[in-house]
């Protein structure tokens, strides 16, 4: 049972826990009220920024080890007395036991969130390395070959330990912006959903979230070749072009349609566009349906949005969000299309105005 709880805590920390797993964890915590401090540590861990989480983990580890090794103080009646809590009786843990439990949680957090990126010298064997972001978070990392990757929220990138010495292959769930280090002898290959992108050295963006009907590749500089599981013949993109493909979750008839290539309008003097504005902390949308936009907003603001009136799903919106919180963003959208909404925690419910 302890291993199961460790797993649930780890999945919550990494942002991968399903609703059923979160409920299972909550039920266990309710049945063991003496472990409430565990969730305090988890919540604190999840609120940390990427810049200070490693330092926090190290400091917490050191202080807790000191607490565990400290000599026991004289017995305090309050520390051993049974205290009634909402009809139950619990026994307070001595200092070392509480420290050990919290230390275990931090160990889990460190393993899943604070894992240092491997250096080129450490890349041996065949194990996989994973970089992940949760809802509302974005991150950048440099791969062992010198390639720089920006990960959008709710995204995961995996690559093998032999990455820098052989085939440069990565597996993406979500959205990422790549600046690939050139290496003609070892093409860089991205597997994302049912899309495969092959490059030699270039700058591009891939969006392939699980559950989204469409996947896309945007080329900003260089050259890429794109294929899909259904259409293995590669299509070559030129800078400023975008290719869209239907994902595996789309109806079978749509997946058989030809790949769609469009030309983008890059910002003058730059290699950026609306599709890549997210790396500058901007959520840009043009002619986006409400249903499609809310999926991005869920990931952007770490919320769950429920459109309770189907007639709103295909309403089109244009705009840019940068510093707005989710409430301000929704109020801005209300100017274009009348609707009402209310929020309960991280859940947001939207209805047509007057319904």
Secondary structure by P-SEA (a helix, b strand, c coil): caaaaaaaaaaaaaccccaaaaaaaaaaaaacccaaaaaaaaaaaaacccccaaaaaaaaaaaaaaaaaccccccccccccccccccbbbbbbcaaaaaaaaaaaaaaaaaccccccccccccccbbbbbbbccccccccccccccbbbbbcccbbbbbccccccccbbbbbcccccccccccccbbbbbbcccbbbbbccccbbbbbcccccccbbbbccbbbbbbcccccbbbbbcccbbbbbbccccccccccccbbbbbbbccccccccccccccccccccccccaaaaaaaaaaaccbbbbbcccccccbbbbbccccccaaaaaaaaaaaccccccccccbbbbbcccc
